[in-house]
Amino acid sequence: MQKLMSFDLDGTLVFNREIEEANIGAIRKWQDAGHLAVCNTGKSIFATKVALEPYDIAFDYFVLYTGAVICDRDFNILEKKTLPLSIVQKVYERLSAMDNVAVFATTLDQDFELVNRVGGVSNILPAFESLDPQYIPQHEYVGVPIWSPDPNVRAEIFEWILDEFGSELDCHHNLDFLDIVPKNSTKGSGLEVLLEQQFAHNHPEVFTIGDSWNDLEMHRMADHAASFSYSPEDVRAATEHVVEKTYEFIDRVLLDEQ
């Protein structure tokens, strides 16, 4: 049976904007064995291209924006959801005055920074263009990443977002980010749509690997899931395997085939 492995990026493959050569080689070995590799991330199309561009990795499919957009290997869009413009505007207006918060907005083409009261640049979202808030209505948005290194600030923002817009959107924890995405968008729902669209009559065995809370829904779609020794305790508890490196999980699965 053909196998499909769904890979998170930040904290799974990408560390400090770099991908370890051993992981690159393991993904190539996985595909050479006839299996499929899916990149499943909260990143946008733009940010994913930036992260992968220096490396010889050719994923077969992409589940992006925490499940809101699905692309083929060439980033052609197969499925997409977008956010109501009014919500993007209201989130900016509320959070732009808060200390220790940066607000971004992602479209299908670009990542924009709306305000930054943190200072510095995050390794998770290192490349963007500044957007004058008066031009917010001129774009269509798939996600609103919110960065704050302060967990108390993130908790306050998360509670406000769910109270104010919980029926209209989803908000996911990802390390020191909150990711606002269209309703019913998770890494798991995106992977499910991909499987239904592309493999309805020949469902592959599904493996997932990811380190954080926003990977939990992806792991629930798996026949076999892996997290890491440094993952939060509840994430580790939700996966069958706990490893140190991504290539360890790939090698283990390939060894079991022999």
URLINKA-V738851 format. One line per field, one symbol per residue. phi: phi as a letter, one per 20 degrees, with the letter a starting at -180 (. if undefined). A space follows every 10 residues. Layout:
# URLINKA-V738851
phi=???
This chain:
# URLINKA-V738851
phi=.fdcdddfdf ncddclmcdf fffffffffg ffenddddec bffeggffff fegfdeccff bcddllnfcc cefdmffebb ccefgffgff fgffefeefm ccddbddfdb ddeebcdenn ceffcecadf cfgfegfecd ddbcfcdbfe fffffffgff fffecgedbd cdfbleddde cggmdcffff fffgfffdcg dbfffddcba dcffefffff eefbccccfe fggffgfedf cccecffffg ffffffff
